[in-house]
Amino acid sequence: MAENNAYPSEHHEGPEGTKWIWKVFWILLIVTTVEVALGIIKPDFLMGKLLGTSLLNIIFIVLTIAKAYYIVSEFMHLGHERKNFIWTITLPIVILIPYLTFILLTEGGYMNVLMNQ
Amino acid sequence: MANGAALEQNTSSLWGGGRQPFGASYGKMMMWFFLLSDALTFSGFLTAMGLYRFKYEETWPVAENVFTHFPFLHGEHPLLFVALMTFILIVSSVTMVLAVNAGHKMNTKGVVLWLGLTIVGGFTFLGSQAWEWYHFINGDKGAIMLEDQTIMYFTKAGSEGEILSVYELVTGQEKPHGDHSEFQTADVISAFGLNEDVTLRMPGKEKITLSREEAKAAMANAKLIQGAGMRANEYGNVLFADFFFFVTGFHGTHVFSGVVLNIIIFINVLMGTYERRGHYEMVEKVGLYWHFVDLVWVFVFTFFYLV
């Protein structure tokens, strides 16, 4: 441990000062506020079906992924690491999670059809 | 092993040479790989919930009928309290970045201030979650469980599926704020028999409503359910509460261990451990874990409360 502690990570030059931190804070806050407002109002024109769910739900998921991007890239500083490290961390996530989601949701819908026969 | 001696000589200079794979230290890299595996664990839980939500679409409750409370406010306020919890976690994430930032500048006072505020934010979130669980477990309106374990809400015919509380059905008066009186199944069934305009509906989005005759037949061996437990809950399908307890509980455990790690690091900062070491990378590593907890909450928020 002592030996590893003697070598901190290379310092990747991020943006100076604390301004960028507050910028990300406002982005996260505004996106969350929009989500909550949409969740309370539930506008009728967003309730149409798309990809097996409502357009509103698709918007929620897109906004959530946008928030996740800002947290991981800026707060966790991954966006400022080396490129090969960025891909090492993100590729397993980007491949495995949509795959699992697709399989389980499709099967869930099928189980519903079988159950109601 | 003719060249064993030569190998032994070289090993000390291999990792100690100052060149790191990916330009990240061992500790930081391993924290990232741990978070990667933890992210897959959480996605396993959330997608498993998705599977059952699609399977039991008709009896899966709608979040806005479940989480309606806000401290000191009367009436129904869906989403507001979780929005506040999300806000608390985002703010504590910001204070954590500010602590890491101060650490880069070797500013001990700054790290103490911002890390201290992060710990306060963590405890505030845990308190909010306890409040949320308290109301979830105590329940609100109450519902009836049919013989086949299906949960049904009471509703007045023609009210577009608006949920009628058991309190109102039995006493005829609107349910007072914060009331947790418990009723008997027999009283509920007799009150249902007297009120000819009351029928039953399913918890799902489609609000499938039974006719009065169907409802009367279904009520034969029904049982009153108030609140939520692992075996039954008044909100809908039994798995809904099970997933709620498990996923938010697992996330809460992460928040708790994050707070514990933050406190350990906080004590080390006060004792000058990192000042002596010459860098504050430990704050950064624990910071990664703390941001991850925030990241998971962003998804729990979406898939439990919004979608």
Interface residues (C-beta under 8 A of the other chain):
Chain A: E3 N4 N5 Y7 P8 S9 E10 H11 H12 T18 I21 W22 V24 F25 L28 L29 T32 T33 E35 V36 G39 I40 T53 N57 F60 I61 T64 K67 A68 I71 V72 F75 M76 H77 L78 E81 R82 N84 F85 T88 I89 P92 I93 L96 I97 L100 T101 L104 L105 E107 G108 G109 M111 N112 M115
Chain B: W15 G16 G18 Q20 F22 G23 A24 S25 Y26 G27 K28 M29 W32 L36 A39 L40 S43 G44 T47 A48 G50 L51 Y52 R53 F54 K55 Y56 E57 E64 P78 L79 L80 A83 T86 F87 I90 V91 S93 V94 M96 V97 L98 N101 H104 R277 G278 H279 E281 E284 G287 L288 H291 F292 D294 L295 V298 F299 F301 T302 Y305 L306 V307
